[in-house]
């Protein structure tokens, strides 16, 4: 028997999935995250998952892991003391940034502080031109003295080496890095051209500083995971999920921890794309709402939209430009501070707000009984009747409903002179509106029309909120996959090994031919394939994808063009036509009669996807099995067998008696009309009043919004 495990750490819960390839069976598990040491929840959960399913760890072939550790360390500023070396006379680049205001009318603008403050930066004598030519030779002795000074007087643990135009010629950065490795081996070192070999010193330097800042923390974390797995007897391979939806070995992940910024959430988007392809859906909104945040991503034609531009630690959640730029390959996601643990509070105007602050796993919502004293979205959903206090996590964790009612009454209802139930509904609805508003902006910026899309909802709290949010966005259909509460962990089981390399090299299209084009791409292809070859893949198992950032000469904005076939001359010949179509679609004007310029070259290497067919069985501790994909039922076919009872629920009006169904006993073809609740161990699906839902052949619940 061969098994694979997926583990996703969230802000509140850590999710686990154990896949038996031979039986096409997935066993799932969920437990509270341990914020003081996230590796503890990972190791304890793996041991519990194996024990509950009678599996020896020696039979586990691989563990695929996604974590928000890097993101949290940057947001909470819990990384290493980081120094920075810069080209002389460019000491203030991290403070000057782009000298742009993200809000023209806010006179009290604030920006996140650089990760390497000015007193931890040192200038060194060297200069490389924009064309890569050496203008001023590197003074290595001066660099050595600067590093020694940072160690002695600033106590740095990590160093970012950030030199001007290093993307065009990284020789000076590499020479300093080699010297530091030999003479100061205790330091973690990141060079800007290695982390992000792209144009724009502020973005490149900030990304390198992020990488250095989290490297010691991430290294120690992986060491604890590897050591703990070894103590359990694990002899397989450990893989780490990247922001772009691919897997890396720990050695590569340690070198580029900044690529793990959206590690866990990316896996959920990949699983949404997996279901979208299985259901033949062209346009999908992947909606993940967990205990701390909500995430949204767009999927077109079975593939998620990707980007290499993201922001971290924004001062204002919805304002682009208020955070630190990270130039790393990633799935294009939007994240909102609205999760099950998001705190409800009243602002200075007397208005009710939800998030972005969260109760997290400790103390968690008041209903967790761990001392939480503020109302959260989960407390509101419990009070509204959407959650069963005796069936949270299948009964493994009992919720304290009186505590939820008390904090909502004391912290929200009484200050606003509202009835407690009305206050609970306000928390629920405001969270939905916050998510919907953020999604509208995200979609409009990408030309995505929700009216012809399907939402795939997952996460511990996503199925509770999904239909109400879909109604606000005019989305006609919502799909709730089986195992939705741990879908990011499932997505880790479907993620291939992949790695992307990119480099800025400004080249006029008219100055090269197909042969020169292939020659320029060759070094990137070799570098992109290297981590996959190191992981044991053969060269013929690796697929290459090429993308180019192109523009008309003189413009300041590039358009990404996907090259249809990098090996064939036809791919190069098609570039002008492809760019013209994209330019017209984006700007609504005819292409210009100007030279075309390639700015950034990108090559992604991807291995074969792991086997994960749609016909899999999902089981959970304390539950019956749910059989998907082959038409066999996990339970009985009649309403009476799947109906657990009724519960009074509140949907913003008069209370309604609402039937409650056992997710594991629903069979293909079964239908219901809302209001209805469908409970599984890790989540609850809420079908809103007047809307219809049907169970398809794979045991997905497909709900259609009719009002």
N, C-alpha and C positions, 0 to 999 in steps of 0.2 A: 504494500500500500504506500502511495506517495501523497504527501500532504503539503500544502502551502498555507502560510498564515499572513494575514494583513492586519496591521495595527495602526490606528489613527488616533493621535492625541488631540483632544479639543480643550477648550478653556474650562469646561465643566466635567465632561465625560471622556473616557478613553474607550474606543470601540475596537472590537476584535472580530475577525472572521477566519474560520478554519475550513479550507477547501480540500475535499477528498476527490481527486481527479477521476479515479476509477469509478466511483459511485455517483459522481456529479452531485455531491452533497456539500452544503455549506452550513457549518454550525457557527452561531454568532453569540457574542457576549458583550456586555457593557458594564462599566463600573466607573466610579468617581475618579477623576484625575487627582494626582497628588502634586499640588503646585510646588511644594518645597523641593521635591525631587521627582520629576515626571517619569524617570526611568523605573521608579518603584511600582507605579501602576502598570507600566508595560510588562514588567517581569512577573508581577503577581497575577495579572490578567492572563498572560500566556499559560502560566502554570495551572490556573483554574480552568481555562478553556480546554486544555489537554486532559486534565483530570476528569472533568465532567463528561468528556466524550470518549474516555478510555483509550487515548492515543499516546503512544510513547514518543518523546521528543526526537529520538533517533530517526523516526520515520518522517520527520518534517524536512523537506527539501530546501525550503527557503522561507525567510521572514521578510516581508515588505513593509516598510515603516514610513509613515507620514507624520510630521510634527509641526506645531506652530511655535516651537521653542525659539527659533531665530526671530520671527516677527515679534513675539512677546518681549524678547530681550532688547530689541530696538525701541519698542514703544515704551517699555518700563525703564529703559536705560540701565540695564543690568549686565552689560557686557564688560569687556576688559578695558583697562586704562590704555588708551591708544595714542601713539605718537604718529607724526607725519613728516616726511621729507619732501620738500617741494623745490622747484627751480627758483633760483634767486630772483627776487623782485615780484614773486607771485604768492607771497605768504597769505594774502587776504582773499584769495579766490573762494575758499569755503564760506567766508562771511559775505562777500559781495554777491555770490550766486549769479543770477541773471539780471539783478537789479530791476525786477518786475514786481508789481503789486498784484496780488491775487484778488484784491477787492479795492477798486478805485476810490470808494467812498468811506472806507473804514479808516478813521484817523488813529486807531489804536492797534494797527496790524502787529502781529507777532509771528515769528518764524521759529521752527525747531532749531535748537542750538546745534552747531557742528559736533560730530562725534569726537573729533580731535580739536579741542579748543586752541585758540591762538598761542597760548603759552606752552602747548605741547607740539608745536610745529617748528621746524628748523629749515632754513634756506641752505641750498648747496649750489656751488658754482658748476654749471653745465648748461648746454643749450643745444636742442635739436630743432631744425627747421620743419616747417609744415610738410616739406617734401622728403623728410627723413635724413637729410644731410646734417652732419655734425657741424654746428656753428661754433661751439665752445666745448672743448674736451672736458670730460668729467674729472673733478678733483676728488679722487677716492679717499685720500687722507682726510679731507674736510668732511666727507660723508661719515667716515669712521668716527671722527671726533663728535659729530652731531648726534650719532646714535648713542655714543658713550654718555654724552651730556643728558640726553633724554632718559637714559636708564638711571643715572645718578641723581638727577634733580627732579624728575617727574615720575619715576618709578613705573615706566611703561611696561606692559606685558605683551603688547602687539604693536606692529609698525606697518603703516601704509606708505609705500614709496610711490610718489605721484609727481611725475615730471612732465613738462610741456612737450606736446606732440609725440609722446611715447608710443601712440598707436601707429605712427609712421615708422618709427625705429625704436624698439624697446631695449637696445643694447645697454644704455646707461642704467636703466632700472634693473636689468638682469645682472649687471656687474655689481651693483650695490647689494642686491639680494644674495648673490653668491658670497660676498664679503661678510654679510650679517650672519648667514648660515654657518660660516666657518668660525667667526670670532664671537658671535653672540647667539649661540644655539638655543638659548632659553626663550628667545623671542619668536612669536608667530609673525610671519611676514607675508604681506600681500602687495603685489605690484599692480599698478592700475592697468597696464597694457595686458596683463595676464587675466585679470578679472573682467575687464571690458575694454576691448581694443577699438573704441569708437571715438568719433569726433566729439569735442566739447569737454574741456578740462573740468568744469564744475561737476557735471554728471559722472564723468569717469572717476574723478577723485573721490566723490562722495560714495560711489559704489564700492571703490576699493577700501575706503575707510569703514564702511559697513562690514565688509568681508573680514577685515582685520579685527574689528570690534567684537564680533561674535565668534571668531575662530577658537580662542581658548575655551570658551564655554561649550561650544559645540563639540570640540575635541574631547573634553572631559565627559560630556554626556554620552557620546558614542562609545567611549571606553567603558563606561558603566554598563551600557546595553550589551556590548560584546562580552564583557566579563561575566555579567549575569546570565546571559544565554549559555555561555560556556559552562557555568556552574550547574545549569539545568541539564546539561548533556547535549546541547545543540551542536551539530557538526556540519550543518548546511551553510547556505550563503545568506548574508544579510544585505538587503537592498534598501536604499533611501530614496524616497520620492522627491522630485524636484518641482519647482513652480511651473515648469512647462509640461508636466504630465508624464515624464519619463523617470526611469530608475537609474541609480548610480551605485557603484560599490562604495563602501565607507571611505576608502582611500581618496577617491575623487571628491566625495561629499566633504571631506575634511578640508580639501584644498579650496573648495568653492562653497562655503556654507551660505553665502548670500543667495545662491540659487535655490535654497530651501525656504525662501520667504513665504510662499503659499503652498507649502509641501502637502499638507493634509487636504485642504479644500480642492486642490487640483484633481485629486483622485475621485472626488464626488462628481466633478464635471465630466471626467472620462467615463464614469458609469452612466451618467445621463446620456452621453453620446452613444454608449453601448446600447442602452434601451431605445434611444431614438432610431438607431439603425435597424434594430430588431422590429420596431413598430412602423418602419418606413416613414418617419416624420422628417420633413425637410427643415423645419424651423422649430427650435426648442429653446425654452428658457429653463436653464438648470437653476433650481431654487433650493438652497440649503440653509436651514435655520436650526442652529444648535443651541447650546446653553449660553453662549456669550455673544455671538454675532450671526448675522444673516449674510449669505453670499449669493450673488447672481452671476451667471455667465451665459453667453449666447452660443448656440450650436447651429451651424448651417451645413446642410448636406452631410450630416453625420460626423462633422469635425468641429471642435470648439474653436472659437476665434482666439488668435494668439497675438501677443504683443511683446516688445522688449522694453517697454516703458511703463514703470509703475512708481507709485509714491508710498512712502512708509512714514508712520508717525505724524500724520497730518494734524495741524493745530485745529483746523476746521474740517470735519468729516467729509463734507460735500464740496469743498472748494479746492479745485485743482491748483497746485502751486503753493499750497500751505504745508507741504511735507518735504521729506528728503527724497530726491530722485534716485531710483535704483534701475540701472540698465542691465536687466537680466532677462533671458527668455522665459516667458510665463504665459499661462492661459489668461486671457483678458477677462478679469473678474472685477466686480465691484463688491465692496464689503461695507456693511452697515452695522453700527453698534446697537443692534436690536435682536437679542436672543432670549431664551427662556429665563436666564438669570439677570436680564437687564433691569436696572432699578427705576422705579417710578418716582418722580420728584416734581416739585412745583417751582417754576422759575420766578424771577423778580416781578413779572407781570401778573402772577397768579394763574399761569397756564400750566396744565398738566403736560409733563414730558416723560418719555421712556428712553432710557439709555443716554449716552453710550456707556456709562459706567455700569459695571456688572458685579453681581454678588459672587460670580465664579463658582468654584467647587467648594471653597471654604470662605465664609460660612455657607454660601449657597442661599437659595430662596428661603424665606421663613418657614415654608411648609416642609423643608428638609429636616427641620428639628435640630439644626446645628448652631442655633443662636442668631440667625439672620434677623435683623430688626427693621428692614425696609421692604416695602412691597416690590414684587417683581412680576414679570409677565407670567411666569409659571404659577405664582400665587393667584393671579387673576384668572387664569384658565381653570385652575382647580375650583375656585369659587363659582365660576360660570357653569360648572358641571361637565366640562370637556374632559377632565381627568378623573379617574377613579382612584381615590386615596389608598385603596387596598390592592390595586393592581399596577402600581408604578414599578417598572422593571419586572413585570410579571408577579408582583407581590414581594419581591426580594427587598424592596425599599418602601416602607409605608410613609405616606405623606400626612402631615399634620394640618388638616383643613381648618380647625379653629385658629391656629397660629396665622394662617394666610388671611382669614377673615379679620383677625385682630389688627394686623399691620396695615391692611388696606383701609380699614375704618379709621385707624389712628393717624396714619401718615398721608392719606389721600382724601378719603370721604369727608371727615370732619373739617379739615382746613378749607375744603372747597364747598362745604355745605351741601354735599351730595348723599344720596342713599348709597350704602356700601356696594350694592349690586351694580348701580349705575357707575360708580367709580371703577369697579372691576371691568365693566364693559368699555369704559373710556380708555383704560390701560391697553386692553386688547386691540381696540380700534385704532388708537394712536400709533401703536407699534406697526400695525398693518399699513397705515397711511405713510409712515416714515419709509418703510421698505418700498412701497409702490412709487413714492415720489423719487427715490434714488434710482429705481429701475427705469422709470420714464426717461430721466436724464441720460442714463447709460445707453439706452436703446436709441434715443433720438440722435445722439452723437455718432452712432454707428449705422444709421439708416435701417433700423430693424423695426418691423411692424408687428406688434404683439397680437393684432387682430387675426393674423393668419398663423399664429404660433401655438404650441402646446407647452404647458408648464409641466416639468417633471419635478415633483416635490419630495424632499427627503430631509434627513436630520431628525433629531429627537423631537423638535418642536415644529419643523416645517409642515408636516401633514395637518397639524392643528390650525395653522394660519393660512394655508395655501389657497383655499377656495375664496376666502374673503379678499385676499390680495389679487387673485386672478380677476375677480369681479371689478375691482378698482382699475385694472389695466385693460379690461375688455378682452381678456384671454378666453377663448371659447372652450378649452379643454384642459383638464388637469389629470396627470397620471401619477398614481401612488404605487411604486414598485414594492414587491414584497421584500422585507428586510430594509425598509426605507430608513429606519432609525440608525442603522450602521452602514449606510451606503458608501460612505467614503472608504471604510475598511474593505468593502467589497470591491470598490474601484481599484484599490491597490493590487488586487489579484488579477486585474485585467490590464495592467500598465506595463508596457515594454521597456526594455533598456533603451535609453536615448541620450544623446548629448549634442549640443549645438556650439559651433564656433563662428564668430563673426569678427570682421575687421574692416575698418574704414580705409578705403583706397580710392580716392576720387579719380575716375577714369571716364573720358569721353567715349561714348559708344562708337563714334565714327573713327576713333583712333585704333580700334582693335578688330580682329576678325574672330571667327569661331575657334581657331586653334589657340590664339592668345587668350581668349575668354576661358577656355578649358584649362590652360596653363595657370592662370591667375587663381582659379578655383581649387586646383589640385592640392596645394598645401593645407587649405582649410579642410578639405575632405579627409586628408590623412590625420589631421589633428582631431577632427570630430569622431573618427572611427576608433581612435586609440583607446578610450575608456571602455568601449564595447568589446574590443579584441582582448583587453586585459581581463574582462569578465568571462572570457571563454567562448565568445561567439566567433564563428568563422567569417571570413570576409564576404563569402557569398550569401550569408544570412543577413547582411546589413544593407538596408535601403537608405539612399541619400536623397535629401530634398534640398533644393536651392531656392533662396529668396534674395531679392536685391532691393535695396532702397534707392530709388531713382528720382530724378527731378530734371526740369529744364534748367540749363545753365543760368545762374544768377538768382534762382529762387532759394528761399530759406526753409522750404518744407519738402520732405521726400514722401513718395508713395511706394509702398511695398508691392513688388511684382513677384509672383510665383513663377519660376522658370519651369516650363512643362517637362523638359528632358535635358538635363545638364550634359549628358554624354553626346548628344546628337547636335549637329550644326543647326538643325531645325529649331531647337530651343533658343539659340542665340538669335537666329533670324526673326523669331516671333516677338522679340522684346519690344520693338517700336510699336507694333500693333497692340500688344497687351497693355503697354503703358497708356496709349492713346485712349483705349476703352475705359480704363480705370480713371484717367484724368477727366474725361467727359462725364462719367457717372458721378464723380465726386464734386466737381465744380460746376457742372451744367453748361460748360462752354466748350467750343471746339478746341482741339489741340493747337499749340503754338508752333510757329515756324522757328524754333530755336534748337540748338544742339542738346541732345540728351546726355545726362551725366549719371553714371553709377557712383553712389557715395559709399554705401556699406554693402559688403558681400557676406552672406550668411549661408552656412551649410549645416544641416541637421542630419545626424546619423541615427537610425532607428532599427532596433532588432525586431524579430518576430513577436507578435503579441502572445502572451501566455494563454494557454487553453482555458476558455471560460465560455461554455455554451449557454444558451438561454434556458435549456431544460435542466435546471438544477433544483435540488431540494434545499429548503432553508429550515433549519431547526434551531431552537433556542432553549436554553436551560429552563425547565419548568413549563414548556409549551408543547403542544402537538406539532407535528411536522406540517409544512406547507409544500405541496408538490407542484412544481411549475413546469410548463412547457410541453409535457407529453399527454395532457388531457386527463391524467389520473388525478383524483381529488385527494386533498390532504384531510378531508373530513367528509361529512355527509352532504347530501344535496338539498335537503329541505330547509326551509326558513327556520323551523323549530329547532333543528340541531345546531345551527350557527347563531341563533339569537340567544344572547346571554341574559337579556332582561331589558328594562328601560331605566332612564335616568332623566331627571328634570334639568334642562339646559336653557341658558339665556343667550339669545342672539340679537340683543339690542331692543327687544320688545317684550311682549308677554312671555312668560316661561312656557316651554314646550316639552311635553313628554317625548323623549327621544329614544328610539330603539338602539340597543348596543349589540354589535355583532362580534363574534370571535373570528379574527382574521385568518386563523389557521384552519377554520372549518368552512370557509367560503370556497365554492367550486366554480369552474368556468361556466359562464352564462347566467350566474345569479345576479339579479339586479335589485336596486332599492331606490327609493326617492327620499330626499332629505326632508326633515333633519334626520341624520343618522350618525352614529359613531362606530368606527371599526377599530377594535383594539388588537394590537399585537404587543409583544413584550416590551419592545424598545420605543414604541411610538403609538399615537392614536390619530386616525384619519377622521376629520370632521367634514361631513357632507352637509352643506348649508341648506336651509329650507327651500323646497321647490325645485331643487336640482337633482338630476338623475345620475346614478353611477351603476356600472356593470363590471363584472369580473371577466377578464379576457382569458384566453387559453393559457397564458403564462402566469396567471393569478395576479396580474396587475389590476388595480382598481382604476378604471377609466371613468372620470366624472365629466359630465357635460353641463356647462353653465347655461341655463335656459331662462334665467331672470336676473 
